Amino acid sequence: MSEERLLAEVHDDFGVIRVYEVGPYRILEFGDAVEQSCVFTSDPAWLEYDYTRAMLMGALCHEAPENALFLGLGAGTLTQACLKFLPLEDVEVIELRPDVPRLAMEYLGLTDDPRLFVRIGDALELLDSTEPADLIFVDLYTDQGPGVGHLAWNFLGACQKRLSPGGWLVINQWATDDGKPLGAALLRGLFHRHYWECPVKEGNVVIFVPAGLDQELDREALRSRAEALAPSLGYSLQSLLDVLRPAS
C-alpha cells in the first residue's frame, strides 16, 4: 500500500475538504474520511469508478450533444472526460463550495478549458438561471450522502424541463438494500416509469431520464457509440451495458 500524503485541507461553512495523494492517485475527501472523487494523476479524464463510467455512458445516449450542465463538480473527472470525448461546445458547472473548483484546478488536474464555465452556488436555486442543455448531470453529494436535490420532486422535475429536445438527464443515485435507487417510488411517479437504470458496484444506481415520454433509449446505437469510444477511453463500457435495465 502506498503512503497517504495530505496535500491540502480547507474548512468552510459546510465542513472540511481534504486532498490526499496515494501513489498515482489523488483523492478529494469531504468531512470525516468520506471519499468524494478519485483522480488518476497522469490522466485526470480517466474514470476510475464504475458510477462515473455509467454517467459517461448516460451521455452517450445522446447522438451528438453540444452543451452540458453539471450540478456538482467534485474533482471534475466526469467533466474532464465529457470535454475530452464528447463534441461539446459549452459546459456549465454549478458547485456549492467555492474551494472545490479551486482545489480541483490546483491539485486534481481540472483544466481551464475555454468551453467550461463554473458558477458557485446552490444548484436548487440556480437551476432556473441556466441555459437549456442536451445533457444534465446531477451528482450532489455531501459527507452525509445525497444532497436534498436527489429526492426533491420539484427540483428533479425542473432538471428534466431544462433539457433540450432529445436531451438526457443523468442522476447518480444511491441504491437501497434491495438494489433499487433511493426514492424509487418518487422517481417512478415523477418520470412516469420512463427511464433506465444502471446499477454499479459502488452501491449506486445511475438513472438515465429522457427529455420526454416519446423519447426512447436506442440500445444498439448506445452500444455502437460505447464500442467506438472504448479504444480512446482505455476501458470498455460493456459490463455496464449488460446490466442496464428499465425503471425498477
ChimeraX commands (.cxc) that place a marker at each C-alpha (Angstrom):
marker #1 position 0.00,0.00,0.00 radius 0.5
marker #1 position 1.26,3.47,-0.89 radius 0.5
marker #1 position 1.62,6.01,1.86 radius 0.5
marker #1 position -1.17,8.58,2.11 radius 0.5
marker #1 position 0.04,12.18,1.89 radius 0.5
marker #1 position -2.13,15.20,2.75 radius 0.5
marker #1 position -1.81,17.90,0.06 radius 0.5
marker #1 position -4.48,20.38,1.16 radius 0.5
marker #1 position -7.07,20.92,3.89 radius 0.5
marker #1 position -9.74,23.61,3.82 radius 0.5
marker #1 position -12.51,24.42,6.29 radius 0.5
marker #1 position -15.62,26.20,5.03 radius 0.5
marker #1 position -19.25,26.73,6.09 radius 0.5
marker #1 position -20.09,23.13,5.18 radius 0.5
marker #1 position -17.21,21.36,6.89 radius 0.5
marker #1 position -13.78,20.21,5.83 radius 0.5
marker #1 position -12.35,19.40,2.39 radius 0.5
marker #1 position -9.11,17.47,2.02 radius 0.5
marker #1 position -6.96,16.39,-0.90 radius 0.5
marker #1 position -4.73,13.35,-0.44 radius 0.5
marker #1 position -2.17,11.72,-2.66 radius 0.5
marker #1 position -1.92,7.92,-2.62 radius 0.5
marker #1 position 0.52,6.51,-5.15 radius 0.5
marker #1 position -0.61,7.53,-8.66 radius 0.5
marker #1 position -3.97,8.81,-7.37 radius 0.5
marker #1 position -5.27,11.94,-5.71 radius 0.5
marker #1 position -8.37,11.76,-3.54 radius 0.5
marker #1 position -10.89,14.53,-2.83 radius 0.5
marker #1 position -12.42,13.94,0.59 radius 0.5
marker #1 position -15.34,15.60,2.37 radius 0.5
marker #1 position -15.85,15.50,6.12 radius 0.5
marker #1 position -14.63,12.56,8.15 radius 0.5
marker #1 position -12.88,10.34,5.60 radius 0.5
marker #1 position -15.71,10.35,3.02 radius 0.5
marker #1 position -14.07,9.92,-0.40 radius 0.5
marker #1 position -15.78,12.18,-2.92 radius 0.5
marker #1 position -13.63,11.68,-6.02 radius 0.5
marker #1 position -10.56,9.78,-7.16 radius 0.5
marker #1 position -8.22,11.17,-9.84 radius 0.5
marker #1 position -5.55,9.25,-11.75 radius 0.5
marker #1 position -2.93,11.97,-11.62 radius 0.5
marker #1 position -1.36,11.33,-15.03 radius 0.5
marker #1 position -4.78,11.41,-16.78 radius 0.5
marker #1 position -7.46,13.49,-14.99 radius 0.5
marker #1 position -10.06,12.42,-17.59 radius 0.5
marker #1 position -9.65,8.75,-16.60 radius 0.5
marker #1 position -12.78,7.49,-14.84 radius 0.5
marker #1 position -11.69,5.18,-12.05 radius 0.5
marker #1 position -15.10,4.22,-10.69 radius 0.5
marker #1 position -18.00,2.47,-12.36 radius 0.5
marker #1 position -20.52,5.10,-11.33 radius 0.5
marker #1 position -18.63,7.78,-13.25 radius 0.5
marker #1 position -18.30,5.43,-16.24 radius 0.5
marker #1 position -22.04,4.78,-16.06 radius 0.5
marker #1 position -22.68,8.54,-16.06 radius 0.5
marker #1 position -20.49,8.91,-19.14 radius 0.5
marker #1 position -22.48,6.09,-20.74 radius 0.5
marker #1 position -25.61,8.10,-19.98 radius 0.5
marker #1 position -24.12,10.93,-22.00 radius 0.5
marker #1 position -23.70,8.53,-24.94 radius 0.5
marker #1 position -27.49,8.13,-25.06 radius 0.5
marker #1 position -27.38,11.43,-26.97 radius 0.5
marker #1 position -26.15,11.17,-30.54 radius 0.5
marker #1 position -24.23,14.46,-30.62 radius 0.5
marker #1 position -24.55,16.66,-27.51 radius 0.5
marker #1 position -23.44,20.26,-27.91 radius 0.5
marker #1 position -23.89,21.54,-24.36 radius 0.5
marker #1 position -23.96,20.07,-20.88 radius 0.5
marker #1 position -24.82,21.16,-17.35 radius 0.5
marker #1 position -23.14,19.58,-14.32 radius 0.5
marker #1 position -24.82,20.04,-10.95 radius 0.5
marker #1 position -21.94,19.27,-8.61 radius 0.5
marker #1 position -18.29,19.28,-9.69 radius 0.5
marker #1 position -16.25,17.19,-7.25 radius 0.5
marker #1 position -12.77,16.67,-8.63 radius 0.5
marker #1 position -14.09,17.23,-12.14 radius 0.5
marker #1 position -13.13,13.86,-13.62 radius 0.5
marker #1 position -16.51,13.31,-15.32 radius 0.5
marker #1 position -16.50,16.89,-16.60 radius 0.5
marker #1 position -12.99,16.37,-17.98 radius 0.5
marker #1 position -13.99,13.11,-19.64 radius 0.5
marker #1 position -17.02,14.68,-21.28 radius 0.5
marker #1 position -14.97,17.61,-22.54 radius 0.5
marker #1 position -12.36,15.22,-23.92 radius 0.5
marker #1 position -14.56,12.57,-25.52 radius 0.5
marker #1 position -17.83,14.32,-26.49 radius 0.5
marker #1 position -18.43,17.02,-29.14 radius 0.5
marker #1 position -19.39,19.59,-26.52 radius 0.5
marker #1 position -19.22,23.31,-27.28 radius 0.5
marker #1 position -20.38,24.70,-23.92 radius 0.5
marker #1 position -20.22,23.20,-20.43 radius 0.5
marker #1 position -21.64,24.85,-17.32 radius 0.5
marker #1 position -20.96,23.64,-13.78 radius 0.5
marker #1 position -22.77,24.71,-10.63 radius 0.5
marker #1 position -20.81,23.90,-7.47 radius 0.5
marker #1 position -21.91,24.80,-3.95 radius 0.5
marker #1 position -18.48,25.14,-2.31 radius 0.5
marker #1 position -16.08,27.80,-3.66 radius 0.5
marker #1 position -12.96,25.89,-2.66 radius 0.5
marker #1 position -13.89,22.76,-4.63 radius 0.5
marker #1 position -13.14,24.14,-8.14 radius 0.5
marker #1 position -10.05,25.91,-6.80 radius 0.5
marker #1 position -8.68,22.69,-5.32 radius 0.5
marker #1 position -9.67,20.76,-8.44 radius 0.5
marker #1 position -7.61,23.11,-10.60 radius 0.5
marker #1 position -4.69,23.34,-8.18 radius 0.5
marker #1 position -4.34,19.67,-7.25 radius 0.5
marker #1 position -6.67,17.47,-9.30 radius 0.5
marker #1 position -5.89,18.35,-12.90 radius 0.5
marker #1 position -9.03,20.31,-13.80 radius 0.5
marker #1 position -8.02,22.35,-16.84 radius 0.5
marker #1 position -9.06,25.90,-17.67 radius 0.5
marker #1 position -10.92,24.84,-20.82 radius 0.5
marker #1 position -12.45,27.81,-22.72 radius 0.5
marker #1 position -15.68,25.78,-23.10 radius 0.5
marker #1 position -16.03,25.41,-19.32 radius 0.5
marker #1 position -17.89,27.92,-17.11 radius 0.5
marker #1 position -18.11,27.31,-13.35 radius 0.5
marker #1 position -20.61,29.10,-11.13 radius 0.5
marker #1 position -20.64,28.96,-7.34 radius 0.5
marker #1 position -23.97,28.50,-5.61 radius 0.5
marker #1 position -26.80,26.15,-4.71 radius 0.5
marker #1 position -27.98,24.14,-7.73 radius 0.5
marker #1 position -31.53,24.13,-6.37 radius 0.5
marker #1 position -31.55,27.94,-6.50 radius 0.5
marker #1 position -29.55,28.50,-9.70 radius 0.5
marker #1 position -31.11,25.89,-11.97 radius 0.5
marker #1 position -33.69,28.33,-13.34 radius 0.5
marker #1 position -30.90,30.66,-14.50 radius 0.5
marker #1 position -29.15,28.03,-16.61 radius 0.5
marker #1 position -29.46,27.58,-20.36 radius 0.5
marker #1 position -31.29,24.53,-21.74 radius 0.5
marker #1 position -28.84,21.64,-22.15 radius 0.5
marker #1 position -28.52,18.44,-24.15 radius 0.5
marker #1 position -27.10,16.71,-21.06 radius 0.5
marker #1 position -27.69,17.44,-17.38 radius 0.5
marker #1 position -25.75,15.55,-14.69 radius 0.5
marker #1 position -26.96,15.51,-11.08 radius 0.5
marker #1 position -24.28,14.46,-8.58 radius 0.5
marker #1 position -24.96,16.48,-5.43 radius 0.5
marker #1 position -23.28,14.65,-2.56 radius 0.5
marker #1 position -22.10,15.83,0.84 radius 0.5
marker #1 position -20.20,13.95,3.55 radius 0.5
marker #1 position -23.61,12.80,4.80 radius 0.5
marker #1 position -24.75,11.28,1.49 radius 0.5
marker #1 position -27.01,12.53,-1.33 radius 0.5
marker #1 position -27.96,16.20,-1.24 radius 0.5
marker #1 position -31.61,17.16,-0.87 radius 0.5
marker #1 position -31.92,17.63,-4.64 radius 0.5
marker #1 position -31.70,13.88,-5.19 radius 0.5
marker #1 position -35.12,13.42,-3.56 radius 0.5
marker #1 position -36.73,16.79,-4.35 radius 0.5
marker #1 position -39.69,16.28,-6.70 radius 0.5
marker #1 position -39.82,19.88,-7.95 radius 0.5
marker #1 position -36.07,20.08,-8.48 radius 0.5
marker #1 position -35.73,16.81,-10.39 radius 0.5
marker #1 position -38.76,17.69,-12.48 radius 0.5
marker #1 position -37.23,21.10,-13.21 radius 0.5
marker #1 position -33.98,19.41,-14.28 radius 0.5
marker #1 position -35.89,17.37,-16.86 radius 0.5
marker #1 position -37.64,20.52,-18.10 radius 0.5
marker #1 position -34.24,22.23,-18.62 radius 0.5
marker #1 position -33.30,19.58,-21.18 radius 0.5
marker #1 position -33.27,20.49,-24.84 radius 0.5
marker #1 position -35.43,18.29,-27.11 radius 0.5
marker #1 position -33.73,14.90,-27.33 radius 0.5
marker #1 position -31.71,15.58,-24.18 radius 0.5
marker #1 position -30.87,13.28,-21.28 radius 0.5
marker #1 position -30.82,13.76,-17.51 radius 0.5
marker #1 position -28.23,11.57,-15.77 radius 0.5
marker #1 position -28.59,11.14,-12.00 radius 0.5
marker #1 position -26.08,9.43,-9.70 radius 0.5
marker #1 position -28.45,7.95,-7.12 radius 0.5
marker #1 position -27.73,5.89,-4.03 radius 0.5
marker #1 position -29.08,2.34,-4.02 radius 0.5
marker #1 position -31.17,0.85,-1.23 radius 0.5
marker #1 position -30.61,-2.64,0.21 radius 0.5
marker #1 position -32.84,-4.19,-2.45 radius 0.5
marker #1 position -30.74,-2.69,-5.26 radius 0.5
marker #1 position -33.32,-0.12,-6.28 radius 0.5
marker #1 position -32.47,3.59,-6.48 radius 0.5
marker #1 position -33.10,5.73,-3.43 radius 0.5
marker #1 position -36.54,7.30,-3.81 radius 0.5
marker #1 position -37.64,4.73,-6.40 radius 0.5
marker #1 position -41.33,5.44,-5.83 radius 0.5
marker #1 position -40.75,9.18,-6.27 radius 0.5
marker #1 position -38.77,8.60,-9.45 radius 0.5
marker #1 position -41.40,6.27,-10.90 radius 0.5
marker #1 position -44.15,8.80,-10.26 radius 0.5
marker #1 position -42.22,11.85,-11.42 radius 0.5
marker #1 position -40.87,10.33,-14.64 radius 0.5
marker #1 position -43.85,8.00,-15.36 radius 0.5
marker #1 position -41.59,4.93,-15.17 radius 0.5
marker #1 position -39.94,6.18,-18.36 radius 0.5
marker #1 position -36.24,5.99,-17.53 radius 0.5
marker #1 position -33.43,3.45,-17.37 radius 0.5
marker #1 position -31.19,2.30,-14.51 radius 0.5
marker #1 position -27.58,1.19,-14.41 radius 0.5
marker #1 position -26.62,-0.40,-11.06 radius 0.5
marker #1 position -22.91,-0.20,-10.24 radius 0.5
marker #1 position -20.68,-1.98,-7.76 radius 0.5
marker #1 position -20.04,1.10,-5.61 radius 0.5
marker #1 position -23.61,0.79,-4.34 radius 0.5
marker #1 position -25.20,3.39,-6.60 radius 0.5
marker #1 position -27.76,3.28,-9.38 radius 0.5
marker #1 position -27.23,5.74,-12.23 radius 0.5
marker #1 position -30.50,6.92,-13.77 radius 0.5
marker #1 position -30.94,7.91,-17.44 radius 0.5
marker #1 position -34.03,10.10,-17.95 radius 0.5
marker #1 position -35.04,11.31,-21.43 radius 0.5
marker #1 position -36.46,14.76,-22.07 radius 0.5
marker #1 position -39.89,13.39,-22.98 radius 0.5
marker #1 position -42.12,10.32,-22.92 radius 0.5
marker #1 position -41.87,9.96,-26.70 radius 0.5
marker #1 position -38.09,9.54,-26.47 radius 0.5
marker #1 position -36.67,6.02,-26.20 radius 0.5
marker #1 position -33.23,4.69,-25.40 radius 0.5
marker #1 position -31.71,3.15,-28.51 radius 0.5
marker #1 position -29.66,0.31,-27.04 radius 0.5
marker #1 position -27.96,-0.62,-30.29 radius 0.5
marker #1 position -26.90,2.96,-31.00 radius 0.5
marker #1 position -25.66,3.28,-27.42 radius 0.5
marker #1 position -23.70,0.05,-27.72 radius 0.5
marker #1 position -22.19,1.19,-31.02 radius 0.5
marker #1 position -21.08,4.54,-29.56 radius 0.5
marker #1 position -19.63,2.84,-26.48 radius 0.5
marker #1 position -17.67,0.34,-28.57 radius 0.5
marker #1 position -16.34,3.07,-30.86 radius 0.5
marker #1 position -15.16,5.12,-27.86 radius 0.5
marker #1 position -13.57,2.23,-25.94 radius 0.5
marker #1 position -10.09,2.47,-27.55 radius 0.5
marker #1 position -9.88,6.16,-26.67 radius 0.5
marker #1 position -11.21,5.62,-23.15 radius 0.5
marker #1 position -8.84,2.76,-22.41 radius 0.5
marker #1 position -11.66,0.61,-20.98 radius 0.5
marker #1 position -14.90,-0.99,-22.09 radius 0.5
marker #1 position -18.41,0.01,-21.01 radius 0.5
marker #1 position -19.78,-3.42,-21.96 radius 0.5
marker #1 position -20.26,-4.65,-18.39 radius 0.5
marker #1 position -22.40,-1.58,-17.68 radius 0.5
marker #1 position -24.40,-2.04,-20.88 radius 0.5
marker #1 position -25.09,-5.61,-19.77 radius 0.5
marker #1 position -26.83,-4.52,-16.55 radius 0.5
marker #1 position -28.77,-1.58,-18.00 radius 0.5
marker #1 position -32.46,-2.09,-17.18 radius 0.5
marker #1 position -35.82,-0.31,-17.40 radius 0.5
marker #1 position -37.16,1.55,-14.36 radius 0.5
marker #1 position -37.47,-0.80,-11.38 radius 0.5
marker link #1:1,2 radius 0.2
marker link #1:2,3 radius 0.2
marker link #1:3,4 radius 0.2
marker link #1:4,5 radius 0.2
marker link #1:5,6 radius 0.2
marker link #1:6,7 radius 0.2
marker link #1:7,8 radius 0.2
marker link #1:8,9 radius 0.2
marker link #1:9,10 radius 0.2
marker link #1:10,11 radius 0.2
marker link #1:11,12 radius 0.2
marker link #1:12,13 radius 0.2
marker link #1:13,14 radius 0.2
marker link #1:14,15 radius 0.2
marker link #1:15,16 radius 0.2
marker link #1:16,17 radius 0.2
marker link #1:17,18 radius 0.2
marker link #1:18,19 radius 0.2
marker link #1:19,20 radius 0.2
marker link #1:20,21 radius 0.2
marker link #1:21,22 radius 0.2
marker link #1:22,23 radius 0.2
marker link #1:23,24 radius 0.2
marker link #1:24,25 radius 0.2
marker link #1:25,26 radius 0.2
marker link #1:26,27 radius 0.2
marker link #1:27,28 radius 0.2
marker link #1:28,29 radius 0.2
marker link #1:29,30 radius 0.2
marker link #1:30,31 radius 0.2
marker link #1:31,32 radius 0.2
marker link #1:32,33 radius 0.2
marker link #1:33,34 radius 0.2
marker link #1:34,35 radius 0.2
marker link #1:35,36 radius 0.2
marker link #1:36,37 radius 0.2
marker link #1:37,38 radius 0.2
marker link #1:38,39 radius 0.2
marker link #1:39,40 radius 0.2
marker link #1:40,41 radius 0.2
marker link #1:41,42 radius 0.2
marker link #1:42,43 radius 0.2
marker link #1:43,44 radius 0.2
marker link #1:44,45 radius 0.2
marker link #1:45,46 radius 0.2
marker link #1:46,47 radius 0.2
marker link #1:47,48 radius 0.2
marker link #1:48,49 radius 0.2
marker link #1:49,50 radius 0.2
marker link #1:50,51 radius 0.2
marker link #1:51,52 radius 0.2
marker link #1:52,53 radius 0.2
marker link #1:53,54 radius 0.2
marker link #1:54,55 radius 0.2
marker link #1:55,56 radius 0.2
marker link #1:56,57 radius 0.2
marker link #1:57,58 radius 0.2
marker link #1:58,59 radius 0.2
marker link #1:59,60 radius 0.2
marker link #1:60,61 radius 0.2
marker link #1:61,62 radius 0.2
marker link #1:62,63 radius 0.2
marker link #1:63,64 radius 0.2
marker link #1:64,65 radius 0.2
marker link #1:65,66 radius 0.2
marker link #1:66,67 radius 0.2
marker link #1:67,68 radius 0.2
marker link #1:68,69 radius 0.2
marker link #1:69,70 radius 0.2
marker link #1:70,71 radius 0.2
marker link #1:71,72 radius 0.2
marker link #1:72,73 radius 0.2
marker link #1:73,74 radius 0.2
marker link #1:74,75 radius 0.2
marker link #1:75,76 radius 0.2
marker link #1:76,77 radius 0.2
marker link #1:77,78 radius 0.2
marker link #1:78,79 radius 0.2
marker link #1:79,80 radius 0.2
marker link #1:80,81 radius 0.2
marker link #1:81,82 radius 0.2
marker link #1:82,83 radius 0.2
marker link #1:83,84 radius 0.2
marker link #1:84,85 radius 0.2
marker link #1:85,86 radius 0.2
marker link #1:86,87 radius 0.2
marker link #1:87,88 radius 0.2
marker link #1:88,89 radius 0.2
marker link #1:89,90 radius 0.2
marker link #1:90,91 radius 0.2
marker link #1:91,92 radius 0.2
marker link #1:92,93 radius 0.2
marker link #1:93,94 radius 0.2
marker link #1:94,95 radius 0.2
marker link #1:95,96 radius 0.2
marker link #1:96,97 radius 0.2
marker link #1:97,98 radius 0.2
marker link #1:98,99 radius 0.2
marker link #1:99,100 radius 0.2
marker link #1:100,101 radius 0.2
marker link #1:101,102 radius 0.2
marker link #1:102,103 radius 0.2
marker link #1:103,104 radius 0.2
marker link #1:104,105 radius 0.2
marker link #1:105,106 radius 0.2
marker link #1:106,107 radius 0.2
marker link #1:107,108 radius 0.2
marker link #1:108,109 radius 0.2
marker link #1:109,110 radius 0.2
marker link #1:110,111 radius 0.2
marker link #1:111,112 radius 0.2
marker link #1:112,113 radius 0.2
marker link #1:113,114 radius 0.2
marker link #1:114,115 radius 0.2
marker link #1:115,116 radius 0.2
marker link #1:116,117 radius 0.2
marker link #1:117,118 radius 0.2
marker link #1:118,119 radius 0.2
marker link #1:119,120 radius 0.2
marker link #1:120,121 radius 0.2
marker link #1:121,122 radius 0.2
marker link #1:122,123 radius 0.2
marker link #1:123,124 radius 0.2
marker link #1:124,125 radius 0.2
marker link #1:125,126 radius 0.2
marker link #1:126,127 radius 0.2
marker link #1:127,128 radius 0.2
marker link #1:128,129 radius 0.2
marker link #1:129,130 radius 0.2
marker link #1:130,131 radius 0.2
marker link #1:131,132 radius 0.2
marker link #1:132,133 radius 0.2
marker link #1:133,134 radius 0.2
marker link #1:134,135 radius 0.2
marker link #1:135,136 radius 0.2
marker link #1:136,137 radius 0.2
marker link #1:137,138 radius 0.2
marker link #1:138,139 radius 0.2
marker link #1:139,140 radius 0.2
marker link #1:140,141 radius 0.2
marker link #1:141,142 radius 0.2
marker link #1:142,143 radius 0.2
marker link #1:143,144 radius 0.2
marker link #1:144,145 radius 0.2
marker link #1:145,146 radius 0.2
marker link #1:146,147 radius 0.2
marker link #1:147,148 radius 0.2
marker link #1:148,149 radius 0.2
marker link #1:149,150 radius 0.2
marker link #1:150,151 radius 0.2
marker link #1:151,152 radius 0.2
marker link #1:152,153 radius 0.2
marker link #1:153,154 radius 0.2
marker link #1:154,155 radius 0.2
marker link #1:155,156 radius 0.2
marker link #1:156,157 radius 0.2
marker link #1:157,158 radius 0.2
marker link #1:158,159 radius 0.2
marker link #1:159,160 radius 0.2
marker link #1:160,161 radius 0.2
marker link #1:161,162 radius 0.2
marker link #1:162,163 radius 0.2
marker link #1:163,164 radius 0.2
marker link #1:164,165 radius 0.2
marker link #1:165,166 radius 0.2
marker link #1:166,167 radius 0.2
marker link #1:167,168 radius 0.2
marker link #1:168,169 radius 0.2
marker link #1:169,170 radius 0.2
marker link #1:170,171 radius 0.2
marker link #1:171,172 radius 0.2
marker link #1:172,173 radius 0.2
marker link #1:173,174 radius 0.2
marker link #1:174,175 radius 0.2
marker link #1:175,176 radius 0.2
marker link #1:176,177 radius 0.2
marker link #1:177,178 radius 0.2
marker link #1:178,179 radius 0.2
marker link #1:179,180 radius 0.2
marker link #1:180,181 radius 0.2
marker link #1:181,182 radius 0.2
marker link #1:182,183 radius 0.2
marker link #1:183,184 radius 0.2
marker link #1:184,185 radius 0.2
marker link #1:185,186 radius 0.2
marker link #1:186,187 radius 0.2
marker link #1:187,188 radius 0.2
marker link #1:188,189 radius 0.2
marker link #1:189,190 radius 0.2
marker link #1:190,191 radius 0.2
marker link #1:191,192 radius 0.2
marker link #1:192,193 radius 0.2
marker link #1:193,194 radius 0.2
marker link #1:194,195 radius 0.2
marker link #1:195,196 radius 0.2
marker link #1:196,197 radius 0.2
marker link #1:197,198 radius 0.2
marker link #1:198,199 radius 0.2
marker link #1:199,200 radius 0.2
marker link #1:200,201 radius 0.2
marker link #1:201,202 radius 0.2
marker link #1:202,203 radius 0.2
marker link #1:203,204 radius 0.2
marker link #1:204,205 radius 0.2
marker link #1:205,206 radius 0.2
marker link #1:206,207 radius 0.2
marker link #1:207,208 radius 0.2
marker link #1:208,209 radius 0.2
marker link #1:209,210 radius 0.2
marker link #1:210,211 radius 0.2
marker link #1:211,212 radius 0.2
marker link #1:212,213 radius 0.2
marker link #1:213,214 radius 0.2
marker link #1:214,215 radius 0.2
marker link #1:215,216 radius 0.2
marker link #1:216,217 radius 0.2
marker link #1:217,218 radius 0.2
marker link #1:218,219 radius 0.2
marker link #1:219,220 radius 0.2
marker link #1:220,221 radius 0.2
marker link #1:221,222 radius 0.2
marker link #1:222,223 radius 0.2
marker link #1:223,224 radius 0.2
marker link #1:224,225 radius 0.2
marker link #1:225,226 radius 0.2
marker link #1:226,227 radius 0.2
marker link #1:227,228 radius 0.2
marker link #1:228,229 radius 0.2
marker link #1:229,230 radius 0.2
marker link #1:230,231 radius 0.2
marker link #1:231,232 radius 0.2
marker link #1:232,233 radius 0.2
marker link #1:233,234 radius 0.2
marker link #1:234,235 radius 0.2
marker link #1:235,236 radius 0.2
marker link #1:236,237 radius 0.2
marker link #1:237,238 radius 0.2
marker link #1:238,239 radius 0.2
marker link #1:239,240 radius 0.2
marker link #1:240,241 radius 0.2
marker link #1:241,242 radius 0.2
marker link #1:242,243 radius 0.2
marker link #1:243,244 radius 0.2
marker link #1:244,245 radius 0.2
marker link #1:245,246 radius 0.2
marker link #1:246,247 radius 0.2
marker link #1:247,248 radius 0.2
view
